[in-house]
């Protein structure tokens, strides 16, 4: 979900499954004021929900913004028949590590049920 879709989401939907762990953070004063403003604007959401959804949207945009670095191995052809090379940039590592930690977190949650 991108930031532009988030406002529409706040109007109607609720958050997905939550991790068992909690994260604490201190916000810069301006960001804290902006979160308070969003709580006033979207009273169906509390601060925790807004922060969680903003972080999720920012992580999606971060993943999309990671640079593609073409490797030497051809993995496919595009619609014009040109080669598509494997990605040797940070994206595959980020995806693999995300999968690794997702599996660990799911196991932890399953053990607590």
PyMOL commands that set and color helices and strands:
alter all, ss='L'
color gray80, all
select helices_A, chain A and resi 3-12+29-41+47-65+90-112
alter helices_A, ss='H'
color red, helices_A
select strands_A, chain A and resi 70-77+83-87
alter strands_A, ss='S'
color yellow, strands_A
deselect
rebuild
show_as cartoon
